[in-house]
Amino acid sequence: MSPSVRNNKKDIKNDLQLDRYENVKKTIKSYQKFIRENFKFVGENFAYEARSIHYDQKKKSKGIYGTASKKDLLELKEEGINAQMIPWVEDKDN
């Protein structure tokens, strides 16, 4: 096989990987848009707010999102509080 054919196969593989990456990034961004429009951002207070919603008799009308450490998420899970970690893509292009 000539080097040009090998390079073309490599280029095609790289293009496919780039396409997959862009598709995943687009999907994540659409989830982010949905979350921003339908959930309340609580920033670094996520664990506190999640406990407040869970233990308070009053239910919040809107879900929440924010940041939490892996330790916080494990503790929430141990308390029976459902919280999920999702990937987040920054708006700036890299």
N, CA, C and O atoms as CSV, one atom per row, in Angstrom:
chain,resi,resn,atom,element,x,y,z
A,1,MET,N,N,0.844,-1.177,0.000
A,1,MET,CA,C,0.000,0.000,0.000
A,1,MET,C,C,0.886,1.236,0.000
A,1,MET,O,O,1.848,1.321,0.764
A,2,SER,N,N,0.567,2.166,-0.835
A,2,SER,CA,C,1.382,3.372,-0.935
A,2,SER,C,C,1.117,4.294,0.258
A,2,SER,O,O,0.049,4.233,0.867
A,3,PRO,N,N,2.093,5.147,0.589
A,3,PRO,CA,C,1.909,6.082,1.720
A,3,PRO,C,C,0.713,7.008,1.545
A,3,PRO,O,O,0.069,7.365,2.531
A,4,SER,N,N,0.401,7.407,0.309
A,4,SER,CA,C,-0.723,8.328,0.104
A,4,SER,C,C,-2.051,7.658,0.451
A,4,SER,O,O,-2.959,8.312,0.965
A,5,VAL,N,N,-2.170,6.352,0.173
A,5,VAL,CA,C,-3.390,5.632,0.521
A,5,VAL,C,C,-3.504,5.523,2.034
A,5,VAL,O,O,-4.585,5.702,2.595
A,6,ARG,N,N,-2.389,5.229,2.691
A,6,ARG,CA,C,-2.393,5.143,4.150
A,6,ARG,C,C,-2.791,6.480,4.766
A,6,ARG,O,O,-3.595,6.521,5.698
A,7,ASN,N,N,-2.239,7.556,4.256
A,7,ASN,CA,C,-2.575,8.880,4.774
A,7,ASN,C,C,-4.046,9.201,4.557
A,7,ASN,O,O,-4.690,9.798,5.420
A,8,ASN,N,N,-4.580,8.806,3.405
A,8,ASN,CA,C,-5.998,9.047,3.142
A,8,ASN,C,C,-6.863,8.292,4.139
A,8,ASN,O,O,-7.842,8.840,4.645
A,9,LYS,N,N,-6.518,7.041,4.429
A,9,LYS,CA,C,-7.277,6.276,5.420
A,9,LYS,C,C,-7.166,6.931,6.793
A,9,LYS,O,O,-8.142,7.002,7.540
A,10,LYS,N,N,-5.984,7.400,7.111
A,10,LYS,CA,C,-5.780,8.075,8.396
A,10,LYS,C,C,-6.594,9.366,8.448
A,10,LYS,O,O,-7.215,9.680,9.463
A,11,ASP,N,N,-6.584,10.109,7.341
A,11,ASP,CA,C,-7.355,11.351,7.265
A,11,ASP,C,C,-8.850,11.076,7.418
A,11,ASP,O,O,-9.553,11.804,8.120
A,12,ILE,N,N,-9.329,10.024,6.760
A,12,ILE,CA,C,-10.744,9.661,6.851
A,12,ILE,C,C,-11.094,9.304,8.288
A,12,ILE,O,O,-12.129,9.723,8.806
A,13,LYS,N,N,-10.215,8.518,8.938
A,13,LYS,CA,C,-10.453,8.139,10.333
A,13,LYS,C,C,-10.479,9.378,11.225
A,13,LYS,O,O,-11.340,9.499,12.097
A,14,ASN,N,N,-9.541,10.295,11.010
A,14,ASN,CA,C,-9.511,11.531,11.800
A,14,ASN,C,C,-10.757,12.373,11.558
A,14,ASN,O,O,-11.309,12.951,12.494
A,15,ASP,N,N,-11.204,12.445,10.300
A,15,ASP,CA,C,-12.422,13.190,9.975
A,15,ASP,C,C,-13.642,12.573,10.662
A,15,ASP,O,O,-14.498,13.292,11.177
A,16,LEU,N,N,-13.717,11.237,10.667
A,16,LEU,CA,C,-14.839,10.564,11.329
A,16,LEU,C,C,-14.830,10.832,12.829
A,16,LEU,O,O,-15.877,11.063,13.435
A,17,GLN,N,N,-13.641,10.800,13.420
A,17,GLN,CA,C,-13.545,11.080,14.857
A,17,GLN,C,C,-13.943,12.522,15.145
A,17,GLN,O,O,-14.616,12.792,16.140
A,18,LEU,N,N,-13.536,13.442,14.291
A,18,LEU,CA,C,-13.898,14.846,14.460
A,18,LEU,C,C,-15.405,15.025,14.320
A,18,LEU,O,O,-16.015,15.762,15.095
A,19,ASP,N,N,-16.012,14.357,13.335
A,19,ASP,CA,C,-17.468,14.418,13.159
A,19,ASP,C,C,-18.189,13.895,14.391
A,19,ASP,O,O,-19.163,14.496,14.844
A,20,ARG,N,N,-17.718,12.776,14.936
A,20,ARG,CA,C,-18.330,12.209,16.147
A,20,ARG,C,C,-18.212,13.177,17.315
A,20,ARG,O,O,-19.166,13.385,18.065
A,21,TYR,N,N,-17.023,13.768,17.459
A,21,TYR,CA,C,-16.801,14.736,18.531
A,21,TYR,C,C,-17.768,15.906,18.393
A,21,TYR,O,O,-18.387,16.324,19.371
A,22,GLU,N,N,-17.895,16.432,17.184
A,22,GLU,CA,C,-18.786,17.568,16.949
A,22,GLU,C,C,-20.241,17.189,17.223
A,22,GLU,O,O,-20.994,18.000,17.762
A,23,ASN,N,N,-20.649,15.968,16.862
A,23,ASN,CA,C,-22.015,15.507,17.136
A,23,ASN,C,C,-22.266,15.394,18.638
A,23,ASN,O,O,-23.323,15.793,19.128
A,24,VAL,N,N,-21.297,14.852,19.358
A,24,VAL,CA,C,-21.432,14.738,20.823
A,24,VAL,C,C,-21.494,16.121,21.441
A,24,VAL,O,O,-22.323,16.374,22.315
A,25,LYS,N,N,-20.632,17.014,20.999
A,25,LYS,CA,C,-20.603,18.384,21.521
A,25,LYS,C,C,-21.934,19.080,21.255
A,25,LYS,O,O,-22.456,19.781,22.123
A,26,LYS,N,N,-22.483,18.888,20.058
A,26,LYS,CA,C,-23.770,19.493,19.711
A,26,LYS,C,C,-24.881,18.947,20.606
A,26,LYS,O,O,-25.741,19.705,21.055
A,27,THR,N,N,-24.871,17.645,20.867
A,27,THR,CA,C,-25.875,17.023,21.732
A,27,THR,C,C,-25.766,17.563,23.160
A,27,THR,O,O,-26.774,17.896,23.784
A,28,ILE,N,N,-24.551,17.645,23.664
A,28,ILE,CA,C,-24.340,18.173,25.020
A,28,ILE,C,C,-24.832,19.613,25.105
A,28,ILE,O,O,-25.484,19.992,26.079
A,29,LYS,N,N,-24.524,20.411,24.095
A,29,LYS,CA,C,-24.969,21.811,24.108
A,29,LYS,C,C,-26.493,21.922,24.077
A,29,LYS,O,O,-27.059,22.827,24.690
A,30,SER,N,N,-27.164,21.004,23.365
A,30,SER,CA,C,-28.629,21.050,23.351
A,30,SER,C,C,-29.182,20.680,24.727
A,30,SER,O,O,-30.172,21.262,25.169
A,31,TYR,N,N,-28.547,19.711,25.415
A,31,TYR,CA,C,-28.958,19.380,26.783
A,31,TYR,C,C,-28.735,20.576,27.707
A,31,TYR,O,O,-29.581,20.883,28.547
A,32,GLN,N,N,-27.600,21.248,27.550
A,32,GLN,CA,C,-27.306,22.419,28.371
A,32,GLN,C,C,-28.360,23.501,28.179
A,32,GLN,O,O,-28.805,24.120,29.145
A,33,LYS,N,N,-28.753,23.724,26.947
A,33,LYS,CA,C,-29.778,24.733,26.665
A,33,LYS,C,C,-31.083,24.373,27.374
A,33,LYS,O,O,-31.723,25.229,27.985
A,34,PHE,N,N,-31.470,23.102,27.287
A,34,PHE,CA,C,-32.683,22.641,27.958
A,34,PHE,C,C,-32.572,22.849,29.472
A,34,PHE,O,O,-33.515,23.322,30.106
A,35,ILE,N,N,-31.442,22.502,30.036
A,35,ILE,CA,C,-31.234,22.641,31.481
A,35,ILE,C,C,-31.297,24.103,31.890
A,35,ILE,O,O,-31.969,24.437,32.866
A,36,ARG,N,N,-30.615,24.983,31.168
A,36,ARG,CA,C,-30.628,26.417,31.500
A,36,ARG,C,C,-32.043,26.999,31.459
A,36,ARG,O,O,-32.393,27.858,32.267
A,37,GLU,N,N,-32.853,26.520,30.506
A,37,GLU,CA,C,-34.206,27.053,30.345
A,37,GLU,C,C,-35.202,26.476,31.344
A,37,GLU,O,O,-36.231,27.098,31.606
A,38,ASN,N,N,-34.921,25.306,31.907
A,38,ASN,CA,C,-35.917,24.623,32.723
A,38,ASN,C,C,-35.517,24.354,34.169
A,38,ASN,O,O,-36.328,23.864,34.954
A,39,PHE,N,N,-34.283,24.668,34.526
A,39,PHE,CA,C,-33.812,24.417,35.881
A,39,PHE,C,C,-33.209,25.695,36.452
A,39,PHE,O,O,-32.784,26.580,35.709
A,40,LYS,N,N,-33.175,25.782,37.767
A,40,LYS,CA,C,-32.603,26.941,38.450
A,40,LYS,C,C,-31.126,26.681,38.723
A,40,LYS,O,O,-30.770,25.637,39.270
A,41,PHE,N,N,-30.268,27.622,38.345
A,41,PHE,CA,C,-28.837,27.503,38.607
A,41,PHE,C,C,-28.547,27.902,40.043
A,41,PHE,O,O,-28.889,29.007,40.465
A,42,VAL,N,N,-27.913,27.002,40.799
A,42,VAL,CA,C,-27.593,27.284,42.200
A,42,VAL,C,C,-26.087,27.319,42.449
A,42,VAL,O,O,-25.646,27.437,43.592
A,43,GLY,N,N,-25.310,27.218,41.390
A,43,GLY,CA,C,-23.857,27.327,41.509
A,43,GLY,C,C,-23.249,26.288,42.425
A,43,GLY,O,O,-23.590,25.107,42.369
A,44,GLU,N,N,-22.346,26.749,43.266
A,44,GLU,CA,C,-21.616,25.850,44.165
A,44,GLU,C,C,-22.463,25.391,45.352
A,44,GLU,O,O,-22.012,24.569,46.150
A,45,ASN,N,N,-23.666,25.907,45.472
A,45,ASN,CA,C,-24.564,25.519,46.570
A,45,ASN,C,C,-25.413,24.298,46.215
A,45,ASN,O,O,-26.420,24.037,46.873
A,46,PHE,N,N,-25.021,23.552,45.188
A,46,PHE,CA,C,-25.857,22.464,44.707
A,46,PHE,C,C,-26.191,21.455,45.807
A,46,PHE,O,O,-27.365,21.132,45.992
A,47,ALA,N,N,-25.205,20.952,46.538
A,47,ALA,CA,C,-25.460,19.929,47.565
A,47,ALA,C,C,-26.408,20.470,48.635
A,47,ALA,O,O,-27.338,19.777,49.047
A,48,TYR,N,N,-26.177,21.694,49.081
A,48,TYR,CA,C,-27.051,22.303,50.086
A,48,TYR,C,C,-28.479,22.421,49.577
A,48,TYR,O,O,-29.426,22.057,50.273
A,49,GLU,N,N,-28.629,22.933,48.355
A,49,GLU,CA,C,-29.966,23.117,47.776
A,49,GLU,C,C,-30.666,21.780,47.539
A,49,GLU,O,O,-31.875,21.666,47.742
A,50,ALA,N,N,-29.910,20.771,47.111
A,50,ALA,CA,C,-30.505,19.445,46.882
A,50,ALA,C,C,-31.028,18.870,48.192
A,50,ALA,O,O,-32.116,18.296,48.230
A,51,ARG,N,N,-30.257,19.021,49.267
A,51,ARG,CA,C,-30.725,18.549,50.581
A,51,ARG,C,C,-31.949,19.339,51.037
A,51,ARG,O,O,-32.895,18.775,51.587
A,52,SER,N,N,-31.921,20.635,50.806
A,52,SER,CA,C,-33.035,21.480,51.203
A,52,SER,C,C,-34.320,21.033,50.511
A,52,SER,O,O,-35.371,20.945,51.146
A,53,ILE,N,N,-34.238,20.754,49.226
A,53,ILE,CA,C,-35.413,20.286,48.487
A,53,ILE,C,C,-35.842,18.914,48.992
A,53,ILE,O,O,-37.033,18.660,49.176
A,54,HIS,N,N,-34.881,18.037,49.214
A,54,HIS,CA,C,-35.181,16.660,49.611
A,54,HIS,C,C,-35.833,16.587,50.993
A,54,HIS,O,O,-36.815,15.870,51.184
A,55,TYR,N,N,-35.283,17.331,51.954
A,55,TYR,CA,C,-35.765,17.221,53.330
A,55,TYR,C,C,-36.908,18.171,53.653
A,55,TYR,O,O,-37.636,17.944,54.620
A,56,ASP,N,N,-37.081,19.214,52.879
A,56,ASP,CA,C,-38.148,20.179,53.115
A,56,ASP,C,C,-39.463,19.602,52.598
A,56,ASP,O,O,-39.487,18.977,51.538
A,57,GLN,N,N,-40.540,19.800,53.324
A,57,GLN,CA,C,-41.839,19.295,52.903
A,57,GLN,C,C,-42.345,20.013,51.655
A,57,GLN,O,O,-43.100,19.439,50.870
A,58,LYS,N,N,-41.936,21.251,51.472
A,58,LYS,CA,C,-42.354,22.005,50.288
A,58,LYS,C,C,-41.496,21.577,49.105
A,58,LYS,O,O,-40.268,21.586,49.180
A,59,LYS,N,N,-42.134,21.214,48.047
A,59,LYS,CA,C,-41.389,20.847,46.845
A,59,LYS,C,C,-41.185,22.076,45.981
A,59,LYS,O,O,-42.084,22.904,45.836
A,60,LYS,N,N,-40.015,22.184,45.418
A,60,LYS,CA,C,-39.714,23.295,44.523
A,60,LYS,C,C,-40.402,23.039,43.186
A,60,LYS,O,O,-40.531,21.895,42.750
A,61,SER,N,N,-40.841,24.119,42.543
A,61,SER,CA,C,-41.517,23.967,41.262
A,61,SER,C,C,-40.532,23.712,40.129
A,61,SER,O,O,-40.916,23.235,39.061
A,62,LYS,N,N,-39.281,24.026,40.359
A,62,LYS,CA,C,-38.264,23.892,39.325
A,62,LYS,C,C,-37.095,23.088,39.875
A,62,LYS,O,O,-36.710,23.254,41.032
A,63,GLY,N,N,-36.530,22.213,39.041
A,63,GLY,CA,C,-35.338,21.478,39.438
A,63,GLY,C,C,-34.146,22.420,39.518
A,63,GLY,O,O,-34.250,23.600,39.181
A,64,ILE,N,N,-33.027,21.896,39.960
A,64,ILE,CA,C,-31.832,22.723,40.112
A,64,ILE,C,C,-30.653,22.096,39.377
A,64,ILE,O,O,-30.637,20.900,39.086
A,65,TYR,N,N,-29.670,22.938,39.088
A,65,TYR,CA,C,-28.390,22.454,38.600
A,65,TYR,C,C,-27.296,23.362,39.124
A,65,TYR,O,O,-27.534,24.526,39.445
A,66,GLY,N,N,-26.100,22.816,39.204
A,66,GLY,CA,C,-24.970,23.571,39.709
A,66,GLY,C,C,-23.755,22.680,39.764
A,66,GLY,O,O,-23.667,21.687,39.042
A,67,THR,N,N,-22.823,23.034,40.615
A,67,THR,CA,C,-21.596,22.252,40.723
A,67,THR,C,C,-21.516,21.582,42.078
A,67,THR,O,O,-21.968,22.113,43.093
A,68,ALA,N,N,-20.924,20.393,42.062
A,68,ALA,CA,C,-20.718,19.637,43.294
A,68,ALA,C,C,-19.504,18.736,43.091
A,68,ALA,O,O,-19.190,18.331,41.972
A,69,SER,N,N,-18.844,18.440,44.174
A,69,SER,CA,C,-17.701,17.530,44.095
A,69,SER,C,C,-18.197,16.089,44.021
A,69,SER,O,O,-19.363,15.808,44.299
A,70,LYS,N,N,-17.307,15.189,43.645
A,70,LYS,CA,C,-17.665,13.767,43.625
A,70,LYS,C,C,-18.044,13.305,45.031
A,70,LYS,O,O,-18.948,12.487,45.203
A,71,LYS,N,N,-17.348,13.836,46.029
A,71,LYS,CA,C,-17.658,13.495,47.420
A,71,LYS,C,C,-19.077,13.926,47.770
A,71,LYS,O,O,-19.826,13.165,48.382
A,72,ASP,N,N,-19.448,15.150,47.380
A,72,ASP,CA,C,-20.811,15.634,47.631
A,72,ASP,C,C,-21.841,14.731,46.966
A,72,ASP,O,O,-22.856,14.388,47.573
A,73,LEU,N,N,-21.580,14.347,45.723
A,73,LEU,CA,C,-22.523,13.483,45.005
A,73,LEU,C,C,-22.662,12.119,45.674
A,73,LEU,O,O,-23.763,11.574,45.746
A,74,LEU,N,N,-21.557,11.566,46.161
A,74,LEU,CA,C,-21.623,10.283,46.874
A,74,LEU,C,C,-22.429,10.418,48.159
A,74,LEU,O,O,-23.234,9.545,48.485
A,75,GLU,N,N,-22.217,11.501,48.883
A,75,GLU,CA,C,-22.965,11.722,50.128
A,75,GLU,C,C,-24.457,11.895,49.837
A,75,GLU,O,O,-25.295,11.359,50.563
A,76,LEU,N,N,-24.791,12.635,48.788
A,76,LEU,CA,C,-26.197,12.801,48.415
A,76,LEU,C,C,-26.821,11.447,48.086
A,76,LEU,O,O,-27.941,11.151,48.502
A,77,LYS,N,N,-26.090,10.636,47.341
A,77,LYS,CA,C,-26.584,9.306,46.976
A,77,LYS,C,C,-26.828,8.455,48.225
A,77,LYS,O,O,-27.844,7.766,48.322
A,78,GLU,N,N,-25.894,8.505,49.181
A,78,GLU,CA,C,-26.041,7.754,50.431
A,78,GLU,C,C,-27.272,8.203,51.208
A,78,GLU,O,O,-27.865,7.411,51.941
A,79,GLU,N,N,-27.660,9.465,51.055
A,79,GLU,CA,C,-28.836,10.001,51.736
A,79,GLU,C,C,-30.120,9.733,50.958
A,79,GLU,O,O,-31.209,10.102,51.398
A,80,GLY,N,N,-29.986,9.092,49.802
A,80,GLY,CA,C,-31.167,8.794,48.994
A,80,GLY,C,C,-31.605,9.940,48.107
A,80,GLY,O,O,-32.748,9.976,47.650
A,81,ILE,N,N,-30.710,10.870,47.861
A,81,ILE,CA,C,-31.011,12.027,47.026
A,81,ILE,C,C,-30.447,11.766,45.635
A,81,ILE,O,O,-29.247,11.554,45.464
A,82,ASN,N,N,-31.326,11.786,44.656
A,82,ASN,CA,C,-30.918,11.505,43.289
A,82,ASN,C,C,-30.284,12.739,42.660
A,82,ASN,O,O,-30.946,13.764,42.492
A,83,ALA,N,N,-29.017,12.642,42.316
A,83,ALA,CA,C,-28.295,13.714,41.632
A,83,ALA,C,C,-27.409,13.059,40.578
A,83,ALA,O,O,-26.817,12.007,40.818
A,84,GLN,N,N,-27.327,13.674,39.442
A,84,GLN,CA,C,-26.546,13.127,38.337
A,84,GLN,C,C,-25.447,14.090,37.925
A,84,GLN,O,O,-25.599,15.308,38.018
A,85,MET,N,N,-24.338,13.524,37.470
A,85,MET,CA,C,-23.253,14.320,36.925
A,85,MET,C,C,-23.376,14.259,35.404
A,85,MET,O,O,-23.524,13.181,34.829
A,86,ILE,N,N,-23.316,15.411,34.766
A,86,ILE,CA,C,-23.365,15.433,33.308
A,86,ILE,C,C,-22.178,16.230,32.781
A,86,ILE,O,O,-21.677,17.127,33.460
A,87,PRO,N,N,-21.729,15.904,31.574
A,87,PRO,CA,C,-20.625,16.698,31.006
A,87,PRO,C,C,-21.120,18.092,30.663
A,87,PRO,O,O,-22.285,18.282,30.314
A,88,TRP,N,N,-20.238,19.050,30.763
A,88,TRP,CA,C,-20.610,20.436,30.461
A,88,TRP,C,C,-19.568,21.009,29.523
A,88,TRP,O,O,-18.372,20.920,29.801
A,89,VAL,N,N,-19.996,21.590,28.426
A,89,VAL,CA,C,-19.097,22.170,27.429
A,89,VAL,C,C,-19.180,23.683,27.542
A,89,VAL,O,O,-20.270,24.254,27.520
A,90,GLU,N,N,-18.037,24.324,27.662
A,90,GLU,CA,C,-18.006,25.784,27.731
A,90,GLU,C,C,-18.370,26.361,26.367
A,90,GLU,O,O,-18.138,25.721,25.341
A,91,ASP,N,N,-18.930,27.548,26.349
A,91,ASP,CA,C,-19.370,28.183,25.116
A,91,ASP,C,C,-18.223,28.588,24.201
A,91,ASP,O,O,-18.395,28.650,22.983
A,92,LYS,N,N,-17.070,28.861,24.766
A,92,LYS,CA,C,-15.949,29.288,23.926
A,92,LYS,C,C,-15.441,28.106,23.101
A,92,LYS,O,O,-15.502,26.960,23.547
A,93,ASP,N,N,-14.952,28.380,21.929
A,93,ASP,CA,C,-14.415,27.342,21.043
A,93,ASP,C,C,-12.966,27.051,21.400
A,93,ASP,O,O,-12.184,27.961,21.675
A,94,ASN,N,N,-12.619,25.768,21.392
A,94,ASN,CA,C,-11.232,25.364,21.673
A,94,ASN,C,C,-10.649,24.685,20.476
A,94,ASN,O,O,-9.491,24.268,20.505
